[in-house]
Amino acid sequence: MPTIKIALCTLELDLAGVETLKDKRSIIKSLLARLHNTFNVSTSEVDFHDLPGSSVIAFVVVTTATNHAHSTVSTILNWIEKHCPEAEIVNQHIEIL
């Protein structure tokens, strides 16, 4: 049986200028859907549900190689910075299980 590696990445996001939960949900739902569709990862908002200007999201990468897990997480982080400027990454935590 192959070895399975799981990369869990948790991101705290600052949503500058967002003042309503409706606007926040629009940004976060779009970001999570785009991450899932582009990278085939599982995604979720995991904290700060009721704070309009902040969010904590997580995504998971499942693979068989640690270096592939790190590479994929790095690619996703770069993609977020490039394609979602309204969500600034202020903190990140990566675990490889």
C-alpha positions as CSV (number, residue, x, y, z in Angstrom):
1,M,0.0,0.0,0.0
2,P,1.4,3.4,-0.9
3,T,2.3,6.1,1.7
4,I,-0.2,8.9,1.7
5,K,0.7,12.4,2.6
6,I,-1.8,15.1,3.6
7,A,-0.9,18.7,3.5
8,L,-3.2,21.0,5.6
9,C,-2.8,24.7,5.0
10,T,-4.7,27.2,7.2
11,L,-4.7,30.8,6.1
12,E,-5.8,33.9,8.0
13,L,-7.1,36.5,5.5
14,D,-7.5,40.2,5.8
15,L,-10.4,41.4,3.6
16,A,-9.6,45.1,3.4
17,G,-12.6,47.3,2.7
18,V,-15.2,44.6,3.3
19,E,-17.8,45.9,5.7
20,T,-20.7,43.4,5.4
21,L,-21.0,39.7,5.9
22,K,-22.7,39.5,2.5
23,D,-19.7,41.0,0.7
24,K,-17.3,38.7,2.7
25,R,-19.3,35.6,1.9
26,S,-19.3,36.5,-1.8
27,I,-15.5,36.8,-1.8
28,I,-14.8,33.7,0.3
29,K,-17.3,31.4,-1.5
30,S,-15.8,32.5,-4.8
31,L,-12.2,31.9,-3.6
32,L,-13.0,28.5,-2.2
33,A,-14.8,27.4,-5.3
34,R,-12.0,28.6,-7.6
35,L,-9.4,26.8,-5.4
36,H,-11.4,23.6,-5.6
37,N,-12.0,23.9,-9.4
38,T,-8.4,24.9,-10.2
39,F,-6.4,22.6,-7.9
40,N,-8.9,19.9,-7.0
41,V,-8.4,20.5,-3.2
42,S,-10.9,20.4,-0.4
43,T,-11.6,23.8,1.0
44,S,-13.5,25.4,3.8
45,E,-13.9,28.6,5.9
46,V,-13.0,27.4,9.4
47,D,-13.0,30.6,11.6
48,F,-14.0,34.2,11.9
49,H,-17.4,33.5,10.4
50,D,-19.0,36.6,11.8
51,L,-16.2,39.1,11.2
52,P,-16.7,41.0,7.9
53,G,-13.1,42.0,7.4
54,S,-11.3,38.7,8.3
55,S,-11.6,35.0,7.5
56,V,-9.7,31.8,8.2
57,I,-9.8,29.3,5.4
58,A,-8.2,25.9,5.1
59,F,-7.4,23.6,2.2
60,V,-6.1,20.0,2.0
61,V,-3.9,18.4,-0.5
62,V,-3.7,14.6,-0.7
63,T,-0.7,13.0,-2.4
64,T,1.9,10.3,-2.1
65,A,5.0,12.5,-1.9
66,T,6.0,15.1,0.7
67,N,7.8,17.3,-1.9
68,H,4.7,17.2,-4.1
69,A,2.6,18.3,-1.1
70,H,4.9,21.3,-0.4
71,S,5.1,22.2,-4.1
72,T,1.3,22.2,-4.5
73,V,0.7,24.3,-1.3
74,S,3.3,26.8,-2.5
75,T,1.7,27.0,-6.0
76,I,-1.7,27.6,-4.4
77,L,-0.4,30.3,-2.1
78,N,1.2,32.1,-5.0
79,W,-2.1,31.7,-7.0
80,I,-4.1,33.3,-4.2
81,E,-1.8,36.2,-4.0
82,K,-2.0,36.8,-7.7
83,H,-5.7,36.1,-8.4
84,C,-7.4,37.3,-5.2
85,P,-5.9,40.7,-4.2
86,E,-8.9,41.5,-2.0
87,A,-7.9,38.7,0.4
88,E,-4.4,39.4,1.8
89,I,-2.8,36.5,3.6
90,V,-1.7,37.7,7.0
91,N,-0.9,34.4,8.6
92,Q,-0.4,30.8,7.4
93,H,0.1,27.4,9.0
94,I,1.1,24.4,7.0
95,E,1.1,20.8,8.3
96,I,2.2,17.7,6.5
97,L,0.7,14.6,8.0
